[in-house]
Amino acid sequence: MIEIGVGLQLYTLRNECEKDFFETLVRVEAIGYEGVELAGLHGHKPQEVKSKLDELGLSVIAHHVPIERIENELEAVIEEQKVLGNTRIVCPWLPPERRSPEDYKNVAEIMKYAALVCSKQGMEIAYHHHDFELGRSIEGSDLYRILDAHDAIQAEFDIYWLNQVGHDPVEWMQKFAGRTPIIHLKDRSDDEREATVILGTGNIAIEEVIEQGQACGVQWWVVEQDDCDFDPIESVTQSYKYLREIQLKK
């Protein structure tokens, strides 16, 4: 049985990365994380980032790349990822002006084309959702329509956003089993803020998701916290410890 890796989405530490990207990577590795999901290079060249990650022994899990670049600069994006040693490109977000029914059809076609191009070069492309792509049911969601455009489009499910609109993350994982290499793990505060919090301190059934990992083909659990009430480094440290404790129980 292959153990599922534990990584960090660096958007959580975006302020720290802006101040000193490489020192932040050093601190992430020291916590115990095995890999990072990039959200930009913070002014550094791909080769510089690759060298630092290799020095630290950190894997590049994936790289969040804006839809505009996927649409208009795909070849350049692919070449950058090759330098980084990355094999997964992720569309992280659709701006508000690109969320009409016609836009979603267009995005589905963009993702389909990108997936086919990427697959020829040994790469994958995935779509990361929020709440606005989710309808009352799986099949009634714009997210489903995007993923249904082609089997080569991978899903990067975010359990906070699925849960937030009343969907069961496990159902989505099972529906797209084998196409969910990365799952974003988040927890939600048990108060009116419904904020993202340290894993294990909120009200989302994280262990139920973890139990489905092997069966659904998950390769990486990626910790993400949109905003932190406490020091972000301490927050991702506590989330890492919680996740490792769960894995040790299995």
Contacts in CASP RR format, 6 or more apart in sequence:
PFRMAT RR
TARGET T0000
AUTHOR 0000-0000-0000
METHOD contacts of the structure
MODEL  1
MIEIGVGLQLYTLRNECEKDFFETLVRVEAIGYEGVELAGLHGHKPQEVK
SKLDELGLSVIAHHVPIERIENELEAVIEEQKVLGNTRIVCPWLPPERRS
PEDYKNVAEIMKYAALVCSKQGMEIAYHHHDFELGRSIEGSDLYRILDAH
DAIQAEFDIYWLNQVGHDPVEWMQKFAGRTPIIHLKDRSDDEREATVILG
TGNIAIEEVIEQGQACGVQWWVVEQDDCDFDPIESVTQSYKYLREIQLKK
1 214 0 8 1.000
2 219 0 8 1.000
3 247 0 8 1.000
4 213 0 8 1.000
4 214 0 8 1.000
4 218 0 8 1.000
4 219 0 8 1.000
4 220 0 8 1.000
4 221 0 8 1.000
4 247 0 8 1.000
5 34 0 8 1.000
5 35 0 8 1.000
5 219 0 8 1.000
5 220 0 8 1.000
5 221 0 8 1.000
6 32 0 8 1.000
6 33 0 8 1.000
6 34 0 8 1.000
6 35 0 8 1.000
6 220 0 8 1.000
6 221 0 8 1.000
6 223 0 8 1.000
6 240 0 8 1.000
6 243 0 8 1.000
6 244 0 8 1.000
6 247 0 8 1.000
7 33 0 8 1.000
7 34 0 8 1.000
7 35 0 8 1.000
7 36 0 8 1.000
7 37 0 8 1.000
7 61 0 8 1.000
7 220 0 8 1.000
7 221 0 8 1.000
7 222 0 8 1.000
7 223 0 8 1.000
8 28 0 8 1.000
8 33 0 8 1.000
8 35 0 8 1.000
8 36 0 8 1.000
8 37 0 8 1.000
8 222 0 8 1.000
8 223 0 8 1.000
8 224 0 8 1.000
8 236 0 8 1.000
8 240 0 8 1.000
9 36 0 8 1.000
9 37 0 8 1.000
9 39 0 8 1.000
9 64 0 8 1.000
9 184 0 8 1.000
9 222 0 8 1.000
9 223 0 8 1.000
9 224 0 8 1.000
10 17 0 8 1.000
10 24 0 8 1.000
10 28 0 8 1.000
10 36 0 8 1.000
10 37 0 8 1.000
10 38 0 8 1.000
10 39 0 8 1.000
10 40 0 8 1.000
11 39 0 8 1.000
11 64 0 8 1.000
11 224 0 8 1.000
11 226 0 8 1.000
12 223 0 8 1.000
12 224 0 8 1.000
12 225 0 8 1.000
12 226 0 8 1.000
12 228 0 8 1.000
12 232 0 8 1.000
12 235 0 8 1.000
12 236 0 8 1.000
13 24 0 8 1.000
13 28 0 8 1.000
13 232 0 8 1.000
13 233 0 8 1.000
13 236 0 8 1.000
14 39 0 8 1.000
15 232 0 8 1.000
16 24 0 8 1.000
16 27 0 8 1.000
16 232 0 8 1.000
16 233 0 8 1.000
17 24 0 8 1.000
17 39 0 8 1.000
17 42 0 8 1.000
18 42 0 8 1.000
21 41 0 8 1.000
21 42 0 8 1.000
21 43 0 8 1.000
21 44 0 8 1.000
21 49 0 8 1.000
22 44 0 8 1.000
22 52 0 8 1.000
25 36 0 8 1.000
25 52 0 8 1.000
25 53 0 8 1.000
25 56 0 8 1.000
25 58 0 8 1.000
26 56 0 8 1.000
27 233 0 8 1.000
28 35 0 8 1.000
28 36 0 8 1.000
28 58 0 8 1.000
28 236 0 8 1.000
29 56 0 8 1.000
29 57 0 8 1.000
29 58 0 8 1.000
31 233 0 8 1.000
31 236 0 8 1.000
31 237 0 8 1.000
31 240 0 8 1.000
32 240 0 8 1.000
33 58 0 8 1.000
33 223 0 8 1.000
33 236 0 8 1.000
33 240 0 8 1.000
34 58 0 8 1.000
34 59 0 8 1.000
35 58 0 8 1.000
35 59 0 8 1.000
35 60 0 8 1.000
35 61 0 8 1.000
35 220 0 8 1.000
36 53 0 8 1.000
36 58 0 8 1.000
36 59 0 8 1.000
36 60 0 8 1.000
36 61 0 8 1.000
37 60 0 8 1.000
37 61 0 8 1.000
37 62 0 8 1.000
37 63 0 8 1.000
37 64 0 8 1.000
37 90 0 8 1.000
37 182 0 8 1.000
37 220 0 8 1.000
37 222 0 8 1.000
38 49 0 8 1.000
38 60 0 8 1.000
38 62 0 8 1.000
38 63 0 8 1.000
38 64 0 8 1.000
38 84 0 8 1.000
38 86 0 8 1.000
39 63 0 8 1.000
39 64 0 8 1.000
39 92 0 8 1.000
40 63 0 8 1.000
40 64 0 8 1.000
41 49 0 8 1.000
46 80 0 8 1.000
46 83 0 8 1.000
46 84 0 8 1.000
47 83 0 8 1.000
49 84 0 8 1.000
50 83 0 8 1.000
50 84 0 8 1.000
50 85 0 8 1.000
53 59 0 8 1.000
53 60 0 8 1.000
53 84 0 8 1.000
60 84 0 8 1.000
60 85 0 8 1.000
60 86 0 8 1.000
61 88 0 8 1.000
61 182 0 8 1.000
61 220 0 8 1.000
61 222 0 8 1.000
62 86 0 8 1.000
62 88 0 8 1.000
62 89 0 8 1.000
62 90 0 8 1.000
62 126 0 8 1.000
62 156 0 8 1.000
62 182 0 8 1.000
63 81 0 8 1.000
63 84 0 8 1.000
63 86 0 8 1.000
63 88 0 8 1.000
63 89 0 8 1.000
63 90 0 8 1.000
64 90 0 8 1.000
64 91 0 8 1.000
64 92 0 8 1.000
64 93 0 8 1.000
64 128 0 8 1.000
65 77 0 8 1.000
65 89 0 8 1.000
65 90 0 8 1.000
65 91 0 8 1.000
65 92 0 8 1.000
66 91 0 8 1.000
66 92 0 8 1.000
66 93 0 8 1.000
67 91 0 8 1.000
67 93 0 8 1.000
67 94 0 8 1.000
67 95 0 8 1.000
67 98 0 8 1.000
67 107 0 8 1.000
67 110 0 8 1.000
69 76 0 8 1.000
69 77 0 8 1.000
70 77 0 8 1.000
70 89 0 8 1.000
70 91 0 8 1.000
70 110 0 8 1.000
70 111 0 8 1.000
70 114 0 8 1.000
70 125 0 8 1.000
71 110 0 8 1.000
74 114 0 8 1.000
74 117 0 8 1.000
75 117 0 8 1.000
77 89 0 8 1.000
78 89 0 8 1.000
78 117 0 8 1.000
78 118 0 8 1.000
78 121 0 8 1.000
78 123 0 8 1.000
81 87 0 8 1.000
81 89 0 8 1.000
81 123 0 8 1.000
82 121 0 8 1.000
87 122 0 8 1.000
87 123 0 8 1.000
87 124 0 8 1.000
88 123 0 8 1.000
88 124 0 8 1.000
88 125 0 8 1.000
88 126 0 8 1.000
88 154 0 8 1.000
88 181 0 8 1.000
88 182 0 8 1.000
89 114 0 8 1.000
89 118 0 8 1.000
89 123 0 8 1.000
89 124 0 8 1.000
89 125 0 8 1.000
89 126 0 8 1.000
90 125 0 8 1.000
90 126 0 8 1.000
90 127 0 8 1.000
90 128 0 8 1.000
90 156 0 8 1.000
90 182 0 8 1.000
91 107 0 8 1.000
91 111 0 8 1.000
91 125 0 8 1.000
91 126 0 8 1.000
91 127 0 8 1.000
91 128 0 8 1.000
92 128 0 8 1.000
93 128 0 8 1.000
93 130 0 8 1.000
94 103 0 8 1.000
94 107 0 8 1.000
94 132 0 8 1.000
94 133 0 8 1.000
98 106 0 8 1.000
98 107 0 8 1.000
99 132 0 8 1.000
99 142 0 8 1.000
101 142 0 8 1.000
104 133 0 8 1.000
104 142 0 8 1.000
104 145 0 8 1.000
104 146 0 8 1.000
105 145 0 8 1.000
107 146 0 8 1.000
108 145 0 8 1.000
108 146 0 8 1.000
108 148 0 8 1.000
108 149 0 8 1.000
109 149 0 8 1.000
111 125 0 8 1.000
111 127 0 8 1.000
111 146 0 8 1.000
111 149 0 8 1.000
111 150 0 8 1.000
111 153 0 8 1.000
112 149 0 8 1.000
112 150 0 8 1.000
112 152 0 8 1.000
112 153 0 8 1.000
114 125 0 8 1.000
115 124 0 8 1.000
115 125 0 8 1.000
115 150 0 8 1.000
115 152 0 8 1.000
115 153 0 8 1.000
115 154 0 8 1.000
116 150 0 8 1.000
116 152 0 8 1.000
118 124 0 8 1.000
118 125 0 8 1.000
118 152 0 8 1.000
119 152 0 8 1.000
124 152 0 8 1.000
124 154 0 8 1.000
124 181 0 8 1.000
125 152 0 8 1.000
125 153 0 8 1.000
125 154 0 8 1.000
126 153 0 8 1.000
126 154 0 8 1.000
126 155 0 8 1.000
126 156 0 8 1.000
126 181 0 8 1.000
126 182 0 8 1.000
127 143 0 8 1.000
127 146 0 8 1.000
127 147 0 8 1.000
127 153 0 8 1.000
127 154 0 8 1.000
127 155 0 8 1.000
127 156 0 8 1.000
128 156 0 8 1.000
128 158 0 8 1.000
128 184 0 8 1.000
129 143 0 8 1.000
129 156 0 8 1.000
129 157 0 8 1.000
129 158 0 8 1.000
129 161 0 8 1.000
130 158 0 8 1.000
130 161 0 8 1.000
131 161 0 8 1.000
131 164 0 8 1.000
131 165 0 8 1.000
132 142 0 8 1.000
133 141 0 8 1.000
133 142 0 8 1.000
133 143 0 8 1.000
133 146 0 8 1.000
134 141 0 8 1.000
134 142 0 8 1.000
134 143 0 8 1.000
134 161 0 8 1.000
134 162 0 8 1.000
134 165 0 8 1.000
134 167 0 8 1.000
135 141 0 8 1.000
135 142 0 8 1.000
135 165 0 8 1.000
138 144 0 8 1.000
138 167 0 8 1.000
138 171 0 8 1.000
138 172 0 8 1.000
138 175 0 8 1.000
146 153 0 8 1.000
147 153 0 8 1.000
147 155 0 8 1.000
147 176 0 8 1.000
147 179 0 8 1.000
151 179 0 8 1.000
153 179 0 8 1.000
154 179 0 8 1.000
154 180 0 8 1.000
154 181 0 8 1.000
154 182 0 8 1.000
155 172 0 8 1.000
155 176 0 8 1.000
155 179 0 8 1.000
155 180 0 8 1.000
156 180 0 8 1.000
156 182 0 8 1.000
156 183 0 8 1.000
156 184 0 8 1.000
157 169 0 8 1.000
157 172 0 8 1.000
157 173 0 8 1.000
157 176 0 8 1.000
157 180 0 8 1.000
157 183 0 8 1.000
157 184 0 8 1.000
158 184 0 8 1.000
158 186 0 8 1.000
158 224 0 8 1.000
159 169 0 8 1.000
159 183 0 8 1.000
159 184 0 8 1.000
159 185 0 8 1.000
159 186 0 8 1.000
159 204 0 8 1.000
159 206 0 8 1.000
159 209 0 8 1.000
160 184 0 8 1.000
160 186 0 8 1.000
160 187 0 8 1.000
160 188 0 8 1.000
160 196 0 8 1.000
160 204 0 8 1.000
162 168 0 8 1.000
162 169 0 8 1.000
162 172 0 8 1.000
163 169 0 8 1.000
163 188 0 8 1.000
163 204 0 8 1.000
164 188 0 8 1.000
164 194 0 8 1.000
169 183 0 8 1.000
169 209 0 8 1.000
170 208 0 8 1.000
170 209 0 8 1.000
170 212 0 8 1.000
173 180 0 8 1.000
173 183 0 8 1.000
173 209 0 8 1.000
173 212 0 8 1.000
173 213 0 8 1.000
173 216 0 8 1.000
173 218 0 8 1.000
174 212 0 8 1.000
174 215 0 8 1.000
174 216 0 8 1.000
176 216 0 8 1.000
177 215 0 8 1.000
177 216 0 8 1.000
177 217 0 8 1.000
178 216 0 8 1.000
178 217 0 8 1.000
180 216 0 8 1.000
180 217 0 8 1.000
180 218 0 8 1.000
181 217 0 8 1.000
181 218 0 8 1.000
181 219 0 8 1.000
181 220 0 8 1.000
182 218 0 8 1.000
182 219 0 8 1.000
182 220 0 8 1.000
182 222 0 8 1.000
183 209 0 8 1.000
183 213 0 8 1.000
183 218 0 8 1.000
183 220 0 8 1.000
183 221 0 8 1.000
183 222 0 8 1.000
184 222 0 8 1.000
184 224 0 8 1.000
185 199 0 8 1.000
185 206 0 8 1.000
185 209 0 8 1.000
185 221 0 8 1.000
185 222 0 8 1.000
185 223 0 8 1.000
185 224 0 8 1.000
185 239 0 8 1.000
185 243 0 8 1.000
186 196 0 8 1.000
186 199 0 8 1.000
186 204 0 8 1.000
186 224 0 8 1.000
186 225 0 8 1.000
186 226 0 8 1.000
187 196 0 8 1.000
187 197 0 8 1.000
187 198 0 8 1.000
187 199 0 8 1.000
187 200 0 8 1.000
187 201 0 8 1.000
187 202 0 8 1.000
187 203 0 8 1.000
187 204 0 8 1.000
187 206 0 8 1.000
188 194 0 8 1.000
188 195 0 8 1.000
188 196 0 8 1.000
188 197 0 8 1.000
188 202 0 8 1.000
188 203 0 8 1.000
188 204 0 8 1.000
189 195 0 8 1.000
189 196 0 8 1.000
189 197 0 8 1.000
189 201 0 8 1.000
189 202 0 8 1.000
189 203 0 8 1.000
190 202 0 8 1.000
190 203 0 8 1.000
195 226 0 8 1.000
195 227 0 8 1.000
195 229 0 8 1.000
196 224 0 8 1.000
196 225 0 8 1.000
196 226 0 8 1.000
196 227 0 8 1.000
197 225 0 8 1.000
197 229 0 8 1.000
198 225 0 8 1.000
198 230 0 8 1.000
198 235 0 8 1.000
198 238 0 8 1.000
198 239 0 8 1.000
198 242 0 8 1.000
199 206 0 8 1.000
199 223 0 8 1.000
199 238 0 8 1.000
199 239 0 8 1.000
199 242 0 8 1.000
199 243 0 8 1.000
200 206 0 8 1.000
200 239 0 8 1.000
200 242 0 8 1.000
206 246 0 8 1.000
207 246 0 8 1.000
210 221 0 8 1.000
210 243 0 8 1.000
210 246 0 8 1.000
210 247 0 8 1.000
210 250 0 8 1.000
211 250 0 8 1.000
212 218 0 8 1.000
221 243 0 8 1.000
223 236 0 8 1.000
223 239 0 8 1.000
223 240 0 8 1.000
223 243 0 8 1.000
225 232 0 8 1.000
225 235 0 8 1.000
225 236 0 8 1.000
225 239 0 8 1.000
228 235 0 8 1.000
229 235 0 8 1.000
END
